[in-house]
Amino acid sequence: CSTSCSECTYYKYRTEKKLDLLIVSSSSDILKFLSENDMSPTFHVRLTDSGYNCSAILEHFKPDFLILDLGIGFKRAQIIIEYFLSDPRVPYTKLIITHKTEKIPFEIDFKHTNIFGLIPLPFTTGQLLEFINSEDTSYRQIK
């Protein structure tokens, strides 16, 4: 770059912009998280509980991150992941998978450029933001 970050228009836009999140979950943990955490200073949030509604929302809302709670059911989650990774409408959206345990009964390719990582439930707004902003990628995969 020819200028410093503090002088860069694009850098200012990205650091001052709220992150757009689409959360796919039917879990009471996510609903509790949303009700207990004021996400408005940091995130714009849309919430849905199905793959069909997720696809409909993606028609007009282009989130920075899609947070998929595996609590919706492993088979449903696997289908959503498959469709999401092939959806040309959201080429830059990153997938964050969340679940109560790190044990998942199907393979996830964490090397895929659109899969950001796994964050265990429950988490706070601060933990989610730290997870997104962290340069340490070691915990962005199933161990």
Secondary structure, DSSP 8 states (H G I E B T S, - for coil): --S-GGG-HHHHHHHHS-EEEEEE---HHHHHHHHHS--TTTEEEEEESSHHHHHHHHTT---SEEEEEGGG-HHHHHHHHHHHHT-TT-TT-EEEEEESSS--SS---TTSTTEEEEEESS--HHHHHHHHH-S--TTSS--
